[in-house]
C-alpha cells in the first residue's frame, strides 16, 4: 500500500467515524453529543482554540506545501 492510499484510508476512516457518531447522536434524540457540540467544547477555551490553530497549521504545512 502506498503512502497516498494510506492517507486516503485514514481520512476515510476519520470521515466514517464522524458520520457514525453524528448519526448516533441524532438517533439517540439528545442522549449523545453530536460532532458539532464536541467541536464547540474544544474551541471554547483559549487553549483549545490555540490547539486547533496549531493543528490546522501543521496539517496545512504537511498536506498542502508539497
ZAKENU-383910 format. One line per 3 residues: number of its first residue (from 0); their letters; for each residue x, y, z of C-alpha. Coordinates in pm, whole numbers, plus 50000, padded with zeros to 5 digits. Layout:
<sites>
NUM	A	X/Y/Z ~ ...
</sites>
This chain:
<sites>
0	XXX	50000/50000/50000 ~ 50142/50338/49901 ~ 50154/50647/50122
3	XXX	49877/50806/49915 ~ 49649/50507/49962 ~ 49723/50502/50334
6	XXX	49635/50870/50358 ~ 49305/50816/50181 ~ 49231/50519/50405
9	XXX	49295/50719/50722 ~ 49082/51013/50603 ~ 48806/50771/50505
12	XXX	48811/50610/50848 ~ 48801/50951/51019 ~ 48512/51065/50799
15	XXX	48317/50744/50853 ~ 48372/50771/51229 ~ 48241/51129/51230
18	XXX	47934/51023/51031 ~ 47862/50730/51263 ~ 47899/50949/51573
21	XXX	47669/51214/51428 ~ 47411/50954/51325 ~ 47421/50802/51674
24	XXX	47370/51149/51825 ~ 47073/51224/51600 ~ 46910/50885/51652
27	XXX	46951/50899/52030 ~ 46738/51219/52042 ~ 46964/51412/52276
30	XXX	47115/51119/52459 ~ 47454/51164/52295 ~ 47657/51466/52196
33	XXX	47698/51543/51827 ~ 48021/51621/51647 ~ 47940/51994/51631
36	XXX	47878/52015/52007 ~ 48205/51834/52075 ~ 48391/52075/51848
39	XXX	48227/52365/52030 ~ 48350/52231/52362 ~ 48704/52202/52226
42	XXX	48724/52558/52092 ~ 48552/52731/52384 ~ 48866/52777/52599
45	XXX	49152/52985/52461 ~ 49389/52688/52489 ~ 49151/52480/52276
48	XXX	49142/52747/52007 ~ 49521/52768/52010 ~ 49549/52389/51982
51	XXX	49310/52383/51685 ~ 49504/52664/51518 ~ 49836/52483/51563
54	XXX	49687/52156/51437 ~ 49540/52334/51132 ~ 49877/52500/51060
57	XXX	50056/52165/51091 ~ 49806/51998/50860 ~ 49837/52276/50606
60	XXX	50213/52265/50613 ~ 50231/51888/50565 ~ 49939/51833/50332
63	XXX	49941/52138/50106 ~ 50303/52257/50099 ~ 50432/51980/49876
</sites>
